[in-house]
Amino acid sequence: MRSSLARDAVPDESGVGAVLTTGAVARVLGVSPATVRSWERRYGIGPARREDGRHRRWTPGDVATIQEMCRLAALGVPPAEAARSALDARGTKPADVAPPAPVRLVGGRTPGGRDALPLGEVRQECRGLARAAVRLDAPAVAQRLAAALEEYGLVTAWEEIIMPTLHAVGRKWATAGERYIEVEHLLSWQVSCALRRLSETPPEGTGLAAVLLACTPEEQHSLPLEALAAGLAQRALPVRMFGPALPAGALSDAVRRLGPAVVVLWSQSRSTAQPELARRVSGIGWGVKGARQHPHLLLAGPGWAGTALGTGWGRLTGLRPALHSIESRLLA
């Protein structure tokens, strides 16, 4: 991470040390600069010090504050409350910032009749996305996904808009027999297309070993892994995505051929988790005798719950910490 931020560090004359641009802070958090600016408008969380006529500059203390907000949000704390807690911990309020505007949530009784999705209390964008999906209006779904990713960045759009809507669709068809499966398929396909567009341009000549992403052999659900692939591509980190249900032999061959620094194995349910496969993958080595290298194995997804971690293994618990953990390992 040090090398990814060094080019954006600006000497600061106040004696607090090097400061960062908003773009650099966005890369630290795994979101777009527009999202960082949106958080400042909504929640009042931003640089504590401003200078007229200059771009915003983030001190280490400012960065620590917004990272604390993200940490709390990843644990399920509502963003506005997470921001207040982070600001209280800092003990100051950002200068010249208007009181944060609350995020518009729609809760209570679900409007839209019996075909509406059980969204609960969510962002307004979830409501529009769900309505378009229920209508099977693919162009509208695609447009709303693109708008959410542009406005909020990948991580926030994934955590606060895309995932709540996908979960609502799953709950709906789970209680309605065979109905609404077509809604889930359409929405999942459009999400997949949107995520792939984010990672169409691979990084060139980074000199870093690749990150290998794959589902276990019987796992068909790959959207969370596709979101991780998109986030890594946005950070210009080399990634090889193999998608759902990669056979065990093919996975082993790919690890030997690529020599990846990190292997991420996704399992959605315990029925698809294969601890023995994980052990075999972590034991694959390459390189000359006496200097063999092995991948760092990261288990991702709820299917691995209860699986004991072996030497050199780790577990990923969400998109934001996953991006941070992988980037830190590659750039260390």
N, C-alpha and C positions, 0 to 999 in steps of 0.2 A: 504493500500500500504506500510505502514511503516514496517509491519511484513514481507512482501514478499521481501524486500530489505535489511533488517537488516543483514541477514546472509552473504550478499555479500559486505557489507561495510568494508573498510580496513582503519585502522588508517593512517593518513598522517603526515609526519614529517615536512612538510613545513609550517604548521600553518593555512592552508586553510580549515581544517576540514576533516571529513571522505570522502573517495573517493570510487568509485564504479567500479566493473569490467565491461567489455563489456557485459557479460551475464546479469548482473543486469540491465544495461541500456536498453538492448534489451527487457527485461520483462516490464520495465516502458513504452516503446513505443509500445509494442504489436507486435514486429517483431522478427525475428531470429537474433542471433549474426552475422551470415553471412551477413545479410542485413545491419547491422550497419557498418561492415567492408567495405561492398561494397559502402555505402554512403561516407565513408572516402576516398576511392580510387577515386570515381567519382567526388565528390563535395568538397573534402578537409575539411570536417567537422568532427572533432574528438577532442581528448584531446589536449589542447593547450600546455601541457608540457609532454615531454617524458623522460624516463630514460632507458638507455641501459641495455639490459639483463633482463628486467622486462616486465610483461604484461602491456598493456595500463591501466591507471587508470583515471577515469573520476571524475573531481571535480564538485561540485554543479554548478559552472558557465558553465562548459562544457555541463552538462546535460540540463541546461536551454537553451543553444544555440541550441542543436539538437531538443529539444522540440518546440522551436520557429520555426524551419524549418518545423517540422511536422504540426504545427498549420497552417502555411501559405499554405502548400501543401494541407491540408484538405479543405482550402477555394478555391482551384482551381489554386493556383500559381504553375507554373512548378517547379519541384524539384530543378533544378539547380539555378533558380532565388530565390527560397525560401532559399536555403543554403547561397547564397550571401548576402541576406538581413539579415539573422540571424548572419552571421559572421560580417557584417558591424555594426550591433547593438552591438556586443561584442567588436568591436574595435580592434580586433587582428586577425591574421591568424594562423592556426595550424602550429606548428614548424615541419620542416623536412617533409612536405607533398608536393608532386608534384602538379602542377596545375591540378585542377579537369578535368577529361575527360568528354566531353559532352555526354549525353545520345543520342544514335543513334535513331533518329526519321525518320519516312518515311511519307512524306506529298505530297501535290500536287495531280496530277492525279492518281487515283487508278489503279495500274497495275492488270493484271489477266483477262481482258476482261469483258464481260457483267455479268458474274457470280460472280465477285469479290464483296466483301462487302465494303460498304462506311465507311471506317475506319477513313479517315482524317489523322491528324498528331498524330501518336501514337508510342509507343515503337515497335522495330522490332519484339519482341516476339508476339505482337498482330497479326502481319501480318502472321506469321507462324501458329499460332493457328487458325486464320480465314480460311486460306487455307485448313488446315486439316479438319475443320468442314464442309466447302463447299463440300469437296470430300467425306464426310461421313466416314472418316478414323478414326474410334473410337480409335484404338490403338495409332495412332499418336496424337490425341487430348489428350488422357490420359497421354502420355509421356510428352507432352509439358506443361500440367498443373502441373504435378509432378515436372518437372524441374523448372518452375517458382516459385512454392511454396518453393522449397528447396533453390533456389538462393536468392529470395527476401523476403521470409517470407510471412505469410498470408495477413497482412494488405496491404503491397505494391503490392503484386501480385493481390489482389482483386481490389484495386483501380486503378491500372495503366495497368493491363493486362486483367483480367477476365471481369470486368465490361465494359470497352470500346468495347471488342469483342461481348459481349452479346447485348449491345446497338446497335451495327452495324447490327447484325443479325435481331434484332427487326425492325430496320428502313428498312432493305432490304425486309422482307416479308410484311411489312405494305404497301410498294409501288409496290408489285409484285403479288397482289392477293393472291391466296392460295399457291404460290410457296415459298420455303425456310422455311416453317413451320417445315419440317422434320429436317432441319439444326439446328433450334433453339431447338427442342426437344432433338436431339442427344447431342448438346453442353451443354444444361442445365443438362441433365442426367450425363454426364461426370464430370461436375463441382460439382454436388451434391455428386457423388461417391468420388471425390478427397477430398471434405470438410469432409465427414464422416470418411475417413481414418485418418484425423488429430485428430479426437475426439473419436477414438475407445477405448482408455484406460481411464476410468473415474477416477477422483481423489478419493483417499481412506481416510476416516476418517478425513476430514478437520475440522469438527465441525461447519461448516458454513451452514446457511440456503440456500436452493437451489434457483437458478434463474429459473423461469418458462417462457418458450418461446412458443408462439402460434400465429397463424394467426387468424384473425376474422372469424366467421362462413362461410362466402361466399368467403373468400380469398384463391385462389389456388397457388399464387406465394410465395414460401417460401425460395428461394435461399439466399436472404440477411439475413434471420433469421438463416439459416444453417451456413452461414459464421460467424455470431455472436456466435453460439453454438460452432463452432470449435475454435474460439479465446478464449472463456471462458475456454474450456477444456484444451487448451494449457497453460493457466495460472493456471491450477489445481483448478479451481473454479467449484463447483457443479452446474450442469445445467440439467434441464428436458425439452427436446425438444418435442413438440406435433405436430409440422408441420402444414400443410395447413388445412383450413376449419374445425377447431375444433368447434363442436356445443356449443352453449352458456351454456347449462346445464352441459355438460362435463367439460367445462372450470371452471365453478363455483365449481363443485365437486372436481376437481383437486386442486384448490386453497385451499379449506377447508382441504383436506387430507394432502397436502404437507406443508402448512404454509410457503410459500416461502417469502424470504426477498424482492424479486423483481419479478414483472410480466411485461414481455415485450409483447405488442400486436402489430402485424404487419398488416398494411393495404396498399396495393399497389395503390388503387384508391379510390376516394371519395365514389363511389358506394358500397364499401365493409366496409368503416369505420362505426362503430356503437358507437357513444358517449354514448348512454344509457347503452350499455353493459360495456363500460369502467367505468361508474359510479357505476354499480352494482359490478364489480370486485373489485374496490378500496374500497368498503364498506364491503367486506367480512372480518369477524374477526374470530379469534380462540384463544384458551387459556382460563384460568379460569376467572370467572367474576371479574371485577375490574382491570384486567391486560390483557385485550384483545389486540391483535396485528393485524395489517392490513398490506397488502403488499404495497410496494412503486411501483406505476404504472408508466411505461414508454411507451409512444406511439412512435412507429417507423414506418417509411414509409411515402411516399407523400400523402397517402390517408387521413391523419389526418390534412393536411394543413387547417388552419382556425378554427380548433376545439379549443374551450376555455379549458384551463387546470384547473382541479379541485384541491382541496387541496390534497397535497401528490402525485401529478402527476408530470411527467417530459416528455421531448421530446428528442428523439435521432435523430441526424442529420447525422451520418456517422459511419462506423465501428470503426475507431480509437477512436473518442471521446466516443462512446458507451462502448467500452471495458474499457476505463479509468474511466468513470462515474460509471459503475457497480462495478468494482474492488474497487474503492474508498469507495463506500457505504458498500460493504461486509466486508472490512477490517478496517473500521473506528473504 
